[in-house]
Amino acid sequence: MRSTLRKAPGRLARFDRKLVRAVSAFPGGGHDEFFRQLSAAANKGKLWFGIAAVMALVPGRTRRASVHGLLAQGVASGITNLGFKTLLPRARPLPEHLPAFRFVHPQPTSSSMPSGHSASAVAFALGVGLVHPAIGAVLAPLAAGVAYSRVHTGAHWPSDVVFGSAIGAGAALVTRKWWPVRPPFPETRRTAVKAAELPGGRGLGIAVNTLGGSYAAETAEALQKVFPEAYIQEIAGNDDVAGEITAVATRPGTVALGVWGGDGTVGTAAAAAVEHYLPLLVLPGGTLNHFARDAGTPTLEDAVMAAARGEAAAADIGQVAVERGLPGSPERLQLSMLNTASIGLYPNLVRRREQLQPALGKPLAGVVAMLRTFAAGTPTTLIVDGVRHKLWILYIGRGRYYPRDHAPLVRPVLDDGVFDLRMITADESFARLRLLWAVLTGTVASSRITHLSESTRIRVEPADSTMVLAVDGEVMPAVRAVEFSVQPAALTYYSPAR
């Protein structure tokens, strides 16, 4: 028995020829055309791409299953066509081995070993099945039919199909931890407190900041209709926002402070509410309304209902002590933080993700935004709680955000007493390649470059010169040091009890 580069070992060749003779003995019929069409449909993965496209229309587990199937298929196809077909050249069956009416024409010219169709078919079906077993079970006979069709039409020897199928199964198993299914988020929990009831907005002072937009008057007029007894103050584009909000908070007769504006304006209003012992009513007037969403008032109707009933809850506040300017003449600022702070590339990542999200959806938009941001970005060297790090991103959330990866979206609890600290580091060798690989495979959360922790106090300093800090979307350059601390249950905010 001999083995050459172009001929399979004798025992395997005899086994293959025996099975091919058995297949060739089948009588002709409509099944010949069926298997020929099935084999053609799977050329270059067209069949699986089409099925994945249909599955992607159904959100949730079905869509995730389609993504895993395509990932597994891509890996299997790459290994088969770029690897083994080059390393294991083998001649395909000859026309005399099968009836002429059954033999595929034209016959592929690449190596027969292994079968790429079989690898892709098994990889896709098993990849889908690992996420959604019911759909995987439906696809299994189709994948088996594609694999068999390669023998039935004379495109491959049976051992090619077996080897290709094994590669496909291996690819599905290897990629099962890529883009893992996110665990369910914890249930929303709020610590209920009682606040002043505001029927018709009686005793409510509202600061409206439209950043000098032309619709400021229209916004104020619309709010006055909803809260006919409230006092409403428009903030012009060149006004001192903090001063105007304080004026509303200290106006005689004010028992609650309302705010319409972006995250920065809401943070300023929260600081004023805490200072003057007022409950805060957050109205969804910003672009993203992060705190309004977490507070349970993502719509004006929710806010009106909570205010009228006096339904409220307690939230922690982050205190941010910022040191800016030159060493000899530092400027010290004290800020309140409701949502998040970041240093590094995170603001660019968020901006790109939000631009892409309407067209691509949250998960895919996050991937594309990560790739674009980190392909061209550079890390920043910072000293975090006394430890020096080279970082792509330093992210601090006021409270635990979910999911626990690079794209936090939801904060179920507003009074858990901690900061959510996330660092994506560039300390490791091949830092950029590690990062891009983790993004492509959806393993950022479990990668060695990602460091997740919780703390009640955090200090950050730049290793050289100064740094740029973003707090609740407000960007501050020339920062020399910043310290974060938690003020527990300091803010009372209106929130529907349901």
Secondary structure, DSSP 4 states (H G I P E B T S, - for coil): ---BTTB--HHHHHHHHHHHHHHHTSPPSHHHHHHHHHHHHTGGGHHHHHHHHHHTTSTTHHHHHHHHHHHHHHHHHHIIIIIIHHHS--PPPPGGGS-TTTS-SSPP-S--SS-HHHHHHHHHHHHHHHH-HHHHHHHHHHHHHHHHHHHHTTSS-HHHHHHHHHHHHHHHHHGGGSSPPPPPPPPPB-EEEE----GGGTTEEEEEE-TT-TTHHHHHHHHHHHSTTSEEEEE-TTS-HHHHHHHHHTSTT--EEEEEE-HHHHHHHHHHHHHTT--EEEEE-SSS-HHHHHHT-SSHHHHHHHHHHTEEEEEEEEEEEEEEEETTEEEEEEEEESSEEEEESHHHHHHHHHHHHHHH-HHHHHHHHHHHHHHH---EEEEETTEEEEEEEEEEEES--BSSSSS--B--BS-S--EEEEEEE--STTHHHHHHHHHHHT-TTTSTTEEEEEESEEEEEESSS-EEEEETTEEEEEEEEEEEEEEEEEEEEE----
